[in-house]
């Protein structure tokens, strides 16, 4: 997998090469044109909130018919949406289970041993399952990992996509270079 920097304007208008960002196959679909838009969620709260807002954005915009975006093949058209579903609903399940488990705790009585709370036990097991799953899904995903004012850095991109973007950058820089006449 490769890390590639793509111009944010080209993501927004959909003019990136038609090579799937995940696998490198022909990519007829463009998805998520605003993925390079600036977000201050991670600055205001935490990196976890920033990650969750990214995946919530993916879920909320997965059905939209906006122009532009990153190129995806038929097989990977729902790639980010599937990952977002697992990450967001897994996190919500964890929060709900922990909340219900805490709400059902009986009042503490000194000297009396309380039976274990089954909801809290399920919540604890869910946390132990969810956290590694979240880390694996996040770290193995083709995902944006950085941005500047003009570009978006994508980690885990296919090598073919990275090569196609690099070839287009080389072509445009060669076209701008003045020819030596004289």
GROMACS elastic network, one bead per residue, 0.5 to 0.9 nm:
[ bonds ]
;  ai    aj funct       b0    kb
    1    22     6  0.87616   500
    1   142     6  0.86145   500
    1   155     6  0.76001   500
    1   157     6  0.55282   500
    1   158     6  0.53215   500
    1   159     6  0.59521   500
    2   154     6  0.82184   500
    2   155     6  0.61731   500
    2   156     6  0.53488   500
    2   157     6  0.50766   500
    2   158     6  0.59280   500
    2   159     6  0.55061   500
    2   161     6  0.86760   500
    2   162     6  0.66501   500
    3   145     6  0.89850   500
    3   153     6  0.69189   500
    3   154     6  0.55384   500
    3   156     6  0.60019   500
    3   157     6  0.60505   500
    3   158     6  0.84619   500
    3   159     6  0.85110   500
    3   162     6  0.73578   500
    4   152     6  0.82505   500
    4   153     6  0.57004   500
    4   154     6  0.53467   500
    4   155     6  0.65841   500
    4   156     6  0.85757   500
    4   157     6  0.70294   500
    4   161     6  0.84629   500
    4   162     6  0.56661   500
    4   163     6  0.89728   500
    4   165     6  0.79819   500
    4   166     6  0.85066   500
    5   146     6  0.88068   500
    5   147     6  0.83872   500
    5   151     6  0.61356   500
    5   152     6  0.54995   500
    5   154     6  0.62050   500
    5   155     6  0.87988   500
    5   162     6  0.84143   500
    5   165     6  0.84800   500
    6     9     6  0.86294   500
    6    10     6  0.73226   500
    6    11     6  0.73828   500
    6    16     6  0.82070   500
    6   150     6  0.84841   500
    6   151     6  0.53322   500
    6   152     6  0.52977   500
    6   153     6  0.63915   500
    6   154     6  0.76518   500
    6   165     6  0.72812   500
    7    10     6  0.53495   500
    7    11     6  0.66143   500
    7    12     6  0.88903   500
    7    16     6  0.87840   500
    7    36     6  0.89135   500
    7   150     6  0.57411   500
    7   152     6  0.61492   500
    7   153     6  0.88020   500
    8    11     6  0.50742   500
    8    12     6  0.62250   500
    8    13     6  0.87240   500
    8    33     6  0.89730   500
    8    34     6  0.87651   500
    8    35     6  0.86245   500
    8    36     6  0.56645   500
    8    37     6  0.78222   500
    8   147     6  0.85561   500
    8   148     6  0.87603   500
    8   149     6  0.81068   500
    8   150     6  0.56246   500
    8   152     6  0.56663   500
    9    12     6  0.50604   500
    9    13     6  0.61930   500
    9    14     6  0.83709   500
    9    15     6  0.85442   500
    9    36     6  0.85144   500
    9   150     6  0.73373   500
    9   151     6  0.78852   500
   10    13     6  0.52092   500
   10    14     6  0.56838   500
   10    15     6  0.50911   500
   10    16     6  0.57637   500
   10    33     6  0.89899   500
   10    68     6  0.80489   500
   10    69     6  0.79523   500
   10    70     6  0.87926   500
   11    14     6  0.51888   500
   11    15     6  0.67532   500
   11    16     6  0.64716   500
   11    30     6  0.89895   500
   11    32     6  0.83643   500
   11    33     6  0.57709   500
   11    34     6  0.77359   500
   11    35     6  0.79296   500
   11    36     6  0.72217   500
   11    68     6  0.63512   500
   11    70     6  0.57498   500
   11    71     6  0.87566   500
   11   152     6  0.84750   500
   12    15     6  0.80834   500
   12    32     6  0.81658   500
   12    34     6  0.60647   500
   12    35     6  0.80686   500
   12    36     6  0.75829   500
   12    37     6  0.87028   500
   12    67     6  0.78573   500
   12    68     6  0.51984   500
   12    69     6  0.54007   500
   12    70     6  0.82204   500
   13    16     6  0.83090   500
   13    33     6  0.70887   500
   13    67     6  0.67958   500
   13    69     6  0.66500   500
   14    17     6  0.85486   500
   14    30     6  0.65054   500
   14    31     6  0.85534   500
   14    33     6  0.71713   500
   14    67     6  0.68685   500
   14    70     6  0.66262   500
   14    71     6  0.76662   500
   15    18     6  0.83033   500
   15    68     6  0.72307   500
   15    69     6  0.82621   500
   15    70     6  0.88201   500
   16    19     6  0.81836   500
   16    68     6  0.88944   500
   16    69     6  0.82571   500
   16    70     6  0.71390   500
   16    71     6  0.71289   500
   16   164     6  0.87576   500
   16   165     6  0.72090   500
   16   168     6  0.88332   500
   17    20     6  0.85011   500
   17    27     6  0.84539   500
   17    71     6  0.74428   500
   17   161     6  0.75329   500
   17   164     6  0.63565   500
   17   165     6  0.66196   500
   17   168     6  0.79768   500
   18    21     6  0.88466   500
   18    24     6  0.89549   500
   18    25     6  0.84260   500
   18    26     6  0.59979   500
   18    28     6  0.65570   500
   18    29     6  0.83428   500
   18    30     6  0.87896   500
   18    70     6  0.89779   500
   18    71     6  0.59386   500
   18    72     6  0.80388   500
   18    73     6  0.87039   500
   18   161     6  0.84059   500
   18   164     6  0.86946   500
   19    22     6  0.86872   500
   19    23     6  0.81480   500
   19    24     6  0.52027   500
   19    25     6  0.56093   500
   19    26     6  0.50130   500
   19    28     6  0.83449   500
   19    71     6  0.62384   500
   19    72     6  0.72486   500
   19    73     6  0.76561   500
   19   158     6  0.88507   500
   19   160     6  0.70881   500
   19   161     6  0.54148   500
   19   164     6  0.73462   500
   20    23     6  0.55959   500
   20    25     6  0.52193   500
   20    26     6  0.60190   500
   20    28     6  0.84114   500
   20    29     6  0.86334   500
   20    70     6  0.81390   500
   20    71     6  0.51771   500
   20    73     6  0.52822   500
   20    76     6  0.78569   500
   20   157     6  0.86444   500
   20   158     6  0.74892   500
   20   160     6  0.81886   500
   20   161     6  0.63980   500
   21    24     6  0.60768   500
   21    25     6  0.83999   500
   21    27     6  0.82562   500
   21    70     6  0.70488   500
   21    71     6  0.59274   500
   21    72     6  0.60728   500
   21    73     6  0.83153   500
   21    76     6  0.88817   500
   21   142     6  0.75472   500
   21   154     6  0.89795   500
   21   156     6  0.86022   500
   21   157     6  0.53033   500
   21   158     6  0.56320   500
   21   159     6  0.86276   500
   21   160     6  0.81648   500
   21   161     6  0.55063   500
   21   162     6  0.80912   500
   22    25     6  0.83357   500
   22    71     6  0.87449   500
   22    72     6  0.71204   500
   22    73     6  0.83078   500
   22    76     6  0.70264   500
   22    79     6  0.84402   500
   22   141     6  0.86302   500
   22   142     6  0.62537   500
   22   156     6  0.74841   500
   22   157     6  0.54073   500
   22   158     6  0.51820   500
   22   159     6  0.89145   500
   22   161     6  0.79615   500
   23    72     6  0.85563   500
   23    73     6  0.80952   500
   23    76     6  0.80426   500
   23   157     6  0.76120   500
   23   158     6  0.51864   500
   23   159     6  0.80778   500
   23   160     6  0.76884   500
   23   161     6  0.79706   500
   24    27     6  0.80028   500
   24    72     6  0.87877   500
   24    73     6  0.82991   500
   24   157     6  0.84533   500
   24   158     6  0.54575   500
   24   159     6  0.69674   500
   24   161     6  0.54918   500
   24   162     6  0.88183   500
   25    72     6  0.83305   500
   25    73     6  0.63066   500
   25   160     6  0.80792   500
   25   161     6  0.86367   500
   26    71     6  0.87482   500
   26    72     6  0.79934   500
   26    73     6  0.59396   500
   26    74     6  0.86404   500
   27    30     6  0.78034   500
   27    71     6  0.54653   500
   27    74     6  0.71184   500
   27    77     6  0.89076   500
   28    71     6  0.70199   500
   28    72     6  0.67346   500
   28    73     6  0.59754   500
   28    74     6  0.73766   500
   29    69     6  0.86135   500
   29    70     6  0.80790   500
   29    71     6  0.56724   500
   29    72     6  0.51872   500
   29    73     6  0.61526   500
   29    74     6  0.72433   500
   29    77     6  0.68829   500
   30    33     6  0.77143   500
   30    66     6  0.86736   500
   30    67     6  0.72926   500
   30    68     6  0.56354   500
   30    70     6  0.52363   500
   30    72     6  0.61200   500
   30    73     6  0.87863   500
   30    77     6  0.84055   500
   31    35     6  0.89988   500
   31    61     6  0.87759   500
   31    62     6  0.76640   500
   31    64     6  0.87263   500
   31    65     6  0.84168   500
   31    66     6  0.77238   500
   31    67     6  0.79215   500
   31    68     6  0.66507   500
   31    70     6  0.53786   500
   31    71     6  0.66347   500
   31    72     6  0.71756   500
   31    77     6  0.77565   500
   32    35     6  0.55752   500
   32    36     6  0.87825   500
   32    57     6  0.89839   500
   32    58     6  0.72764   500
   32    61     6  0.69595   500
   32    62     6  0.74254   500
   32    64     6  0.86127   500
   32    66     6  0.77449   500
   32    67     6  0.86596   500
   32    68     6  0.72983   500
   32    70     6  0.64154   500
   33    36     6  0.73664   500
   33    37     6  0.85485   500
   33    66     6  0.71676   500
   33    67     6  0.69557   500
   33    68     6  0.50041   500
   33    70     6  0.66940   500
   34    37     6  0.51990   500
   34    38     6  0.88193   500
   34    68     6  0.85841   500
   34    69     6  0.70874   500
   35    38     6  0.84233   500
   35    54     6  0.81647   500
   35    57     6  0.84269   500
   35    58     6  0.83529   500
   35    69     6  0.76120   500
   35    70     6  0.85131   500
   35   144     6  0.80503   500
   35   152     6  0.86836   500
   36    39     6  0.86970   500
   36   144     6  0.80607   500
   36   147     6  0.73657   500
   36   151     6  0.77773   500
   36   152     6  0.59205   500
   38   147     6  0.82445   500
   38   149     6  0.84288   500
   39    42     6  0.74471   500
   39    43     6  0.84455   500
   39    50     6  0.80527   500
   39    54     6  0.88893   500
   40    43     6  0.51914   500
   40    44     6  0.61601   500
   40    45     6  0.86005   500
   40    50     6  0.78736   500
   41    44     6  0.52508   500
   41    45     6  0.60558   500
   41    46     6  0.72982   500
   41    47     6  0.80385   500
   41    49     6  0.64908   500
   41    50     6  0.50708   500
   41    51     6  0.87781   500
   41    53     6  0.72296   500
   42    45     6  0.54674   500
   42    48     6  0.73537   500
   42    49     6  0.60396   500
   42    51     6  0.77164   500
   42    53     6  0.87222   500
   43    46     6  0.63368   500
   43    47     6  0.76489   500
   43    50     6  0.79795   500
   44    49     6  0.89056   500
   44    50     6  0.89140   500
   45    48     6  0.81706   500
   45    49     6  0.62853   500
   45    50     6  0.76485   500
   46    49     6  0.52904   500
   46    50     6  0.63500   500
   46    51     6  0.88008   500
   47    51     6  0.61721   500
   47    52     6  0.85685   500
   48    51     6  0.51366   500
   48    52     6  0.61656   500
   48    53     6  0.85449   500
   49    52     6  0.50238   500
   49    53     6  0.59668   500
   49    54     6  0.84898   500
   50    53     6  0.51737   500
   50    54     6  0.62304   500
   50    55     6  0.88063   500
   51    54     6  0.51299   500
   51    55     6  0.63805   500
   51    56     6  0.86170   500
   51   138     6  0.87440   500
   52    55     6  0.51625   500
   52    56     6  0.59945   500
   52    57     6  0.84341   500
   52    84     6  0.86842   500
   52    87     6  0.78660   500
   52    88     6  0.67486   500
   52    91     6  0.86928   500
   53    57     6  0.59719   500
   53    58     6  0.85562   500
   54    57     6  0.51031   500
   54    58     6  0.63609   500
   54    59     6  0.88500   500
   54    84     6  0.86113   500
   55    59     6  0.63126   500
   55    60     6  0.86784   500
   55    80     6  0.80409   500
   55    81     6  0.81311   500
   55    83     6  0.80178   500
   55    85     6  0.80081   500
   55    87     6  0.73219   500
   55    88     6  0.67207   500
   56    59     6  0.50348   500
   56    60     6  0.61109   500
   56    61     6  0.85621   500
   56    84     6  0.68064   500
   56    85     6  0.84599   500
   56    87     6  0.89852   500
   56    88     6  0.66213   500
   57    60     6  0.51245   500
   57    61     6  0.60365   500
   57    62     6  0.82731   500
   57    84     6  0.87699   500
   58    61     6  0.53979   500
   58    62     6  0.57804   500
   58    80     6  0.68006   500
   58    81     6  0.61379   500
   58    84     6  0.64976   500
   58    85     6  0.89829   500
   59    62     6  0.53481   500
   59    63     6  0.81361   500
   59    80     6  0.82620   500
   59    81     6  0.57383   500
   59    82     6  0.85970   500
   59    84     6  0.60575   500
   59    85     6  0.68221   500
   59    88     6  0.85374   500
   60    63     6  0.72784   500
   60    64     6  0.81436   500
   61    64     6  0.52156   500
   61    65     6  0.85420   500
   61    66     6  0.88252   500
   62    65     6  0.84941   500
   62    78     6  0.80642   500
   62    80     6  0.85650   500
   62    81     6  0.63602   500
   66    69     6  0.82225   500
   68    71     6  0.86252   500
   71    77     6  0.86115   500
   72    75     6  0.79089   500
   72    76     6  0.57232   500
   72    77     6  0.52820   500
   72    78     6  0.86044   500
   72    79     6  0.85450   500
   73    76     6  0.53531   500
   73    77     6  0.58208   500
   74    77     6  0.53290   500
   74    78     6  0.83958   500
   75    78     6  0.75655   500
   75    79     6  0.79822   500
   76    80     6  0.80988   500
   77    80     6  0.78729   500
   77    81     6  0.83614   500
   78    81     6  0.50905   500
   78    82     6  0.60102   500
   78    83     6  0.86133   500
   79    82     6  0.55330   500
   79    83     6  0.65150   500
   79    84     6  0.86846   500
   79   141     6  0.88643   500
   80    83     6  0.51288   500
   80    84     6  0.58943   500
   80    85     6  0.84995   500
   80   141     6  0.81124   500
   80   142     6  0.83128   500
   80   143     6  0.86194   500
   81    85     6  0.61080   500
   81    86     6  0.87977   500
   82    85     6  0.51586   500
   82    86     6  0.65310   500
   82    87     6  0.87503   500
   83    86     6  0.53154   500
   83    87     6  0.61539   500
   83    88     6  0.85361   500
   83   137     6  0.68134   500
   83   138     6  0.82935   500
   83   141     6  0.81786   500
   84    87     6  0.50985   500
   84    88     6  0.58002   500
   84    89     6  0.80984   500
   85    88     6  0.54883   500
   85    89     6  0.57850   500
   85    90     6  0.78200   500
   86    89     6  0.56077   500
   86    90     6  0.55325   500
   86    91     6  0.82813   500
   86   133     6  0.88789   500
   86   134     6  0.81813   500
   86   137     6  0.87290   500
   87    90     6  0.52027   500
   87    91     6  0.61164   500
   87    92     6  0.86811   500
   87   130     6  0.84358   500
   87   133     6  0.83035   500
   87   134     6  0.60494   500
   87   137     6  0.78471   500
   87   138     6  0.84731   500
   88    91     6  0.51888   500
   88    92     6  0.62190   500
   88    93     6  0.85877   500
   89    93     6  0.59563   500
   89    94     6  0.84606   500
   90    93     6  0.50881   500
   90    94     6  0.62119   500
   90    95     6  0.87548   500
   90   126     6  0.86384   500
   90   130     6  0.65741   500
   90   134     6  0.83454   500
   91    94     6  0.50409   500
   91    95     6  0.62899   500
   91    96     6  0.86665   500
   91   127     6  0.88815   500
   91   130     6  0.76087   500
   91   131     6  0.88832   500
   91   134     6  0.86981   500
   92    95     6  0.51103   500
   92    96     6  0.60994   500
   92    97     6  0.85066   500
   93    96     6  0.51461   500
   93    97     6  0.59909   500
   93    98     6  0.84642   500
   93   123     6  0.86003   500
   93   126     6  0.83076   500
   94    97     6  0.52686   500
   94    98     6  0.61370   500
   94    99     6  0.85480   500
   94   123     6  0.63613   500
   94   124     6  0.86421   500
   94   126     6  0.64451   500
   94   127     6  0.63548   500
   94   130     6  0.78216   500
   95    98     6  0.52247   500
   95    99     6  0.60892   500
   95   100     6  0.86211   500
   95   123     6  0.84557   500
   96    99     6  0.50502   500
   96   100     6  0.60602   500
   96   101     6  0.83689   500
   96   123     6  0.85413   500
   97   100     6  0.51881   500
   97   101     6  0.59052   500
   97   102     6  0.85173   500
   97   119     6  0.67405   500
   97   120     6  0.71546   500
   97   122     6  0.74431   500
   97   123     6  0.50682   500
   97   124     6  0.86773   500
   97   126     6  0.83487   500
   98   101     6  0.50003   500
   98   102     6  0.61147   500
   98   103     6  0.85217   500
   98   119     6  0.78782   500
   98   120     6  0.64338   500
   98   122     6  0.88024   500
   98   123     6  0.54963   500
   98   124     6  0.78838   500
   99   102     6  0.52045   500
   99   103     6  0.60943   500
   99   104     6  0.86320   500
   99   120     6  0.88499   500
   99   123     6  0.89775   500
  100   104     6  0.61160   500
  100   105     6  0.87396   500
  100   119     6  0.70292   500
  100   120     6  0.77996   500
  100   123     6  0.88667   500
  101   104     6  0.53187   500
  101   105     6  0.65108   500
  101   117     6  0.70559   500
  101   118     6  0.78577   500
  101   121     6  0.81019   500
  101   122     6  0.85425   500
  101   123     6  0.71048   500
  102   105     6  0.53625   500
  102   106     6  0.89630   500
  102   119     6  0.85994   500
  102   120     6  0.70812   500
  103   106     6  0.83216   500
  104   117     6  0.75861   500
  104   119     6  0.79862   500
  104   120     6  0.85488   500
  105   108     6  0.83686   500
  105   117     6  0.67949   500
  105   120     6  0.84740   500
  106   109     6  0.87577   500
  106   114     6  0.78893   500
  106   117     6  0.87699   500
  108   112     6  0.81786   500
  108   113     6  0.89465   500
  108   114     6  0.79366   500
  109   112     6  0.56925   500
  109   113     6  0.79618   500
  109   114     6  0.82870   500
  110   113     6  0.81691   500
  114   117     6  0.84991   500
  115   118     6  0.89676   500
  116   119     6  0.89226   500
  116   120     6  0.79897   500
  116   121     6  0.76460   500
  117   120     6  0.53408   500
  117   121     6  0.63530   500
  117   122     6  0.88552   500
  118   122     6  0.62058   500
  118   123     6  0.85490   500
  119   122     6  0.50478   500
  119   123     6  0.60781   500
  119   124     6  0.85490   500
  120   124     6  0.60795   500
  120   125     6  0.86033   500
  121   124     6  0.50605   500
  121   125     6  0.62427   500
  121   126     6  0.85389   500
  122   125     6  0.50960   500
  122   126     6  0.60284   500
  122   127     6  0.86151   500
  123   127     6  0.62024   500
  123   128     6  0.86828   500
  124   127     6  0.51711   500
  124   128     6  0.63635   500
  124   129     6  0.87649   500
  125   128     6  0.50607   500
  125   129     6  0.62561   500
  125   130     6  0.84782   500
  126   129     6  0.50615   500
  126   130     6  0.57199   500
  126   131     6  0.83664   500
  127   130     6  0.50407   500
  127   131     6  0.58638   500
  127   132     6  0.87113   500
  128   131     6  0.59626   500
  128   132     6  0.71590   500
  129   132     6  0.61562   500
  129   133     6  0.64433   500
  129   134     6  0.88237   500
  130   133     6  0.50420   500
  130   134     6  0.59135   500
  130   135     6  0.85546   500
  131   134     6  0.50741   500
  131   135     6  0.62173   500
  131   136     6  0.86260   500
  132   135     6  0.50399   500
  132   136     6  0.60570   500
  132   137     6  0.84857   500
  133   136     6  0.51472   500
  133   137     6  0.60167   500
  133   138     6  0.83931   500
  134   137     6  0.52059   500
  134   138     6  0.59349   500
  134   139     6  0.83980   500
  135   138     6  0.51542   500
  135   139     6  0.58766   500
  135   140     6  0.82858   500
  136   139     6  0.53270   500
  136   140     6  0.58756   500
  136   141     6  0.82180   500
  137   140     6  0.54860   500
  137   141     6  0.59060   500
  138   141     6  0.54166   500
  138   142     6  0.84721   500
  138   143     6  0.79046   500
  139   142     6  0.83060   500
  139   143     6  0.84193   500
  139   156     6  0.85411   500
  140   143     6  0.85128   500
  140   156     6  0.69332   500
  141   155     6  0.79823   500
  141   156     6  0.62501   500
  141   157     6  0.85967   500
  142   154     6  0.68696   500
  142   155     6  0.57163   500
  142   157     6  0.53812   500
  142   158     6  0.83280   500
  143   153     6  0.84664   500
  143   154     6  0.54803   500
  143   155     6  0.55204   500
  143   156     6  0.65402   500
  143   157     6  0.77191   500
  144   147     6  0.78540   500
  144   152     6  0.67706   500
  144   153     6  0.56186   500
  144   155     6  0.61205   500
  144   156     6  0.88051   500
  145   152     6  0.78998   500
  145   153     6  0.56682   500
  145   154     6  0.57443   500
  145   155     6  0.61204   500
  146   151     6  0.85472   500
  146   152     6  0.60899   500
  146   154     6  0.72249   500
  146   155     6  0.87794   500
  147   150     6  0.76028   500
  147   151     6  0.56252   500
  147   153     6  0.56057   500
  147   154     6  0.88169   500
  148   151     6  0.51967   500
  148   152     6  0.65001   500
  148   153     6  0.82742   500
  149   152     6  0.84335   500
  154   157     6  0.63607   500
  156   159     6  0.88492   500
  157   160     6  0.84386   500
  157   161     6  0.67536   500
  157   162     6  0.68846   500
  158   161     6  0.52759   500
  158   162     6  0.63954   500
  158   163     6  0.86922   500
  159   162     6  0.50094   500
  159   163     6  0.60438   500
  159   164     6  0.85357   500
  160   163     6  0.50262   500
  160   164     6  0.60762   500
  160   165     6  0.85951   500
  161   164     6  0.50747   500
  161   165     6  0.61905   500
  161   166     6  0.85485   500
  162   165     6  0.51914   500
  162   166     6  0.61086   500
  162   167     6  0.85385   500
  163   166     6  0.50199   500
  163   167     6  0.59859   500
  163   168     6  0.85788   500
  164   167     6  0.50545   500
  164   168     6  0.62271   500
  164   169     6  0.86248   500
  165   168     6  0.51980   500
  165   169     6  0.62230   500
  165   170     6  0.86777   500
  166   169     6  0.50184   500
  166   170     6  0.61592   500
  166   171     6  0.85861   500
  167   170     6  0.50597   500
  167   171     6  0.61287   500
  167   172     6  0.86623   500
  168   172     6  0.61453   500
  168   173     6  0.85136   500
  169   172     6  0.52449   500
  169   173     6  0.61137   500
  169   174     6  0.85392   500
  170   173     6  0.51416   500
  170   174     6  0.60409   500
  170   175     6  0.85291   500
  171   174     6  0.51336   500
  171   175     6  0.61518   500
  171   176     6  0.87308   500
  172   175     6  0.50036   500
  172   176     6  0.62790   500
  172   177     6  0.87118   500
  173   176     6  0.51371   500
  173   177     6  0.62124   500
  174   177     6  0.51673   500
  174   178     6  0.83729   500
  175   178     6  0.78679   500
  178   181     6  0.88783   500
